[in-house]
Amino acid sequence: GTLSTWVTFPFDTVRRRMQIQGQHFAPEERISASQMIRTLLKKDGIKGFYRGIAPEVMKVIPMVGTMFTVYEYLKDQLLPSN
């Protein structure tokens, strides 16, 4: 859970920024994903891709823990014991 968050978060950052620009800029003012990546790297460096990751990780840790707990509980309840 946490590792996948660290791997995919930069892509989510670019996606979110593109969604926001789609709502607030005219079509001719919007930039492509590759331009967004270059702009973000130039302006903020690698850290820019990970801005806001702390709350995301804080969300993922209990979510994954809950998912495994529920899975194990339901597996024990639903599968016949030998």
Summary of the structure (lengths in Angstrom):
residues: 82
radius of gyration: 19.1
end to end distance: 31.8
largest distance: 65.6
contacts: 173
relative contact order: 0.14
helix: 83%
strand: 0%
